[in-house]
Amino acid sequence: MAIRMQLASYNIENNNAIYSRLSTPTTRDRIVRPTQVQIEHELEVLARVMDNQFAIPVLGWRFGMNAIIDLIPGIGDIATSLVAVYVLISAVRYHVPKITLLRMGTNIGIYFMGNMVPWVGDIFGIWWKPNIRNLRLLHKRATVSAAYERQGRLSDWLFVGGIVAGLMALLIGGLAISVFVISYAFRNLPW
């Protein structure tokens, strides 16, 4: 009987110790880690169509509609950058951290500036693939499903608005430089 009482008290003490350890969060438990969030299928399809739709059979290199649209002078760079901005704006609904939104905006800015160089920029755009890069960032950093939260926080919208304004400044600056170079070339060419 005494042995049973000791075992019972031992089990109760052990269980209490286990439960107290389980209920006390450790430092590791206190860190909020994002879980895997389902990204809208339309965004994934858009990114793949724009960056990885076609393959060169022997080499295995992939390219998308970005490469084809970028061949249209002037308009192509703007159109493909606007599609990339759409992916950035969509990221706000997933409550992506601001640093990730900034990285996504930087990916778009690098893509746009790289495409400013004729022909070489198109090859750079095929390699850079901003939509796929931004989709990977979105998969890694999304904290809330878009179906759960249809709106972003006001601070996120303002932050993305600043990023888009910066990208628009890059666009206007790039167009101004292009106009300047073309007009300079036409004025100084021997006719």
C-alpha positions in Angstrom: 0.0 0.0 0.0 2.8 2.4 0.9 4.5 1.7 -2.4 1.2 2.5 -4.3 1.0 5.8 -2.4 4.5 6.7 -3.3 4.0 5.8 -6.9 0.8 7.8 -7.1 2.4 10.8 -5.5 5.4 10.4 -7.7 3.2 10.3 -10.8 1.3 13.4 -9.7 4.5 15.3 -9.0 5.9 14.2 -12.4 2.7 15.1 -14.2 2.6 18.5 -12.5 6.2 19.1 -13.5 5.5 18.2 -17.1 2.4 20.4 -17.2 4.2 23.3 -15.7 6.9 23.0 -18.3 4.4 22.8 -21.1 2.3 25.8 -20.0 5.4 28.1 -19.5 6.4 29.4 -22.9 10.0 29.4 -23.7 11.9 32.1 -25.5 11.6 30.0 -28.7 7.8 29.8 -28.2 7.4 33.5 -27.8 8.8 34.3 -31.2 5.9 34.6 -33.6 6.7 32.6 -36.7 4.5 32.9 -39.8 2.8 29.7 -40.9 2.5 28.5 -44.5 -0.3 30.7 -46.0 -2.1 29.8 -49.2 -1.3 32.4 -51.9 -4.1 33.1 -54.4 -3.8 30.8 -57.4 -4.2 33.8 -59.8 -1.0 35.5 -58.5 1.0 32.3 -58.9 -0.3 31.8 -62.5 0.4 35.5 -63.3 4.0 35.2 -62.0 4.6 32.0 -63.9 3.1 33.3 -67.2 5.1 36.5 -67.0 8.4 34.9 -66.1 8.5 31.1 -66.8 5.8 30.3 -69.4 8.1 29.0 -72.2 11.3 26.9 -72.3 14.1 26.6 -74.7 14.2 22.9 -75.3 17.9 22.0 -75.5 19.1 24.5 -72.9 16.3 24.3 -70.4 16.2 28.1 -70.0 12.8 29.5 -69.2 11.3 32.8 -70.1 7.8 34.3 -70.0 5.7 37.0 -71.5 7.9 39.6 -69.9 10.6 38.8 -72.4 8.2 39.1 -75.4 6.5 42.3 -74.1 9.8 43.9 -73.3 10.7 43.8 -77.0 8.2 46.6 -77.6 10.3 49.7 -77.2 9.2 52.0 -74.3 5.8 50.5 -73.7 7.0 47.0 -72.9 9.1 48.0 -70.0 6.3 50.0 -68.5 3.7 47.3 -69.0 5.8 44.5 -67.4 6.8 46.7 -64.5 3.1 47.5 -63.9 2.3 43.8 -63.7 5.1 43.4 -61.2 3.7 46.3 -59.2 0.4 44.5 -59.1 2.1 41.5 -57.3 3.6 44.0 -54.8 0.2 45.7 -54.1 -1.4 42.3 -53.7 1.2 41.4 -51.0 -0.3 44.1 -48.7 -3.4 41.9 -48.1 -1.1 39.1 -46.8 0.3 41.3 -44.1 3.8 40.9 -45.4 6.4 42.8 -43.2 7.4 46.2 -44.5 11.0 45.1 -45.1 9.7 42.4 -47.4 7.6 44.9 -49.2 10.7 47.1 -49.7 12.6 44.1 -51.0 9.8 43.4 -53.5 9.9 47.1 -54.6 13.6 46.9 -55.0 13.3 43.8 -57.2 10.9 45.7 -59.4 13.2 48.8 -59.5 16.3 46.7 -60.4 14.3 45.0 -63.1 13.1 48.3 -64.5 16.5 50.0 -64.4 18.1 46.9 -66.0 15.6 47.0 -68.8 16.5 50.6 -69.7 19.6 49.3 -71.6 18.4 48.2 -75.0 18.7 44.4 -75.8 21.1 43.7 -72.9 18.3 44.8 -70.5 15.9 42.3 -72.1 18.4 39.5 -71.5 18.8 40.8 -67.9 15.0 40.8 -67.5 14.9 37.1 -68.6 17.4 36.3 -65.9 16.1 38.5 -63.1 12.4 37.4 -63.2 11.0 39.9 -60.7 7.5 38.3 -60.4 8.9 34.9 -59.4 11.3 36.5 -56.9 8.5 38.5 -55.4 6.2 35.5 -55.3 8.9 33.5 -53.4 9.2 36.4 -50.9 5.4 36.4 -50.6 5.3 32.7 -49.9 8.1 33.0 -47.3 6.7 36.1 -45.5 2.9 36.0 -45.8 1.3 35.9 -42.4 -2.4 36.1 -43.1 -4.4 34.5 -45.9 -5.9 36.9 -48.4 -9.3 35.2 -48.0 -9.2 35.9 -44.2 -8.1 39.5 -44.5 -9.3 41.3 -47.7 -7.8 44.6 -46.7 -4.3 45.6 -45.6 -3.4 47.9 -42.8 -3.4 51.6 -43.5 0.3 51.9 -42.7 1.1 49.1 -45.2 -0.9 50.8 -47.9 0.9 54.1 -47.2 4.3 52.3 -47.3 3.5 50.6 -50.6 2.2 53.9 -51.9 5.7 55.4 -51.1 7.4 52.5 -52.9 5.1 52.9 -56.0 5.8 56.6 -55.9 9.5 55.8 -56.0 9.1 53.4 -58.8 7.1 56.1 -60.7 9.9 58.5 -60.1 12.3 55.9 -61.7 9.9 55.6 -64.6 9.7 59.3 -65.2 13.4 59.7 -64.7 14.1 56.9 -67.1 11.8 58.3 -69.7 13.3 61.8 -69.3 16.8 60.3 -69.8 15.6 58.4 -72.9 14.1 61.5 -74.4 17.3 63.5 -73.7 19.5 60.9 -75.3 17.4 60.5 -78.3 17.0 64.3 -78.9 20.8 64.7 -78.3 21.5 62.0 -80.8 19.2 63.5 -83.5 20.6 67.0 -83.0 24.2 65.9 -83.3 23.9 63.3 -86.1 25.4 64.6 -89.4 22.4 64.6 -91.8 
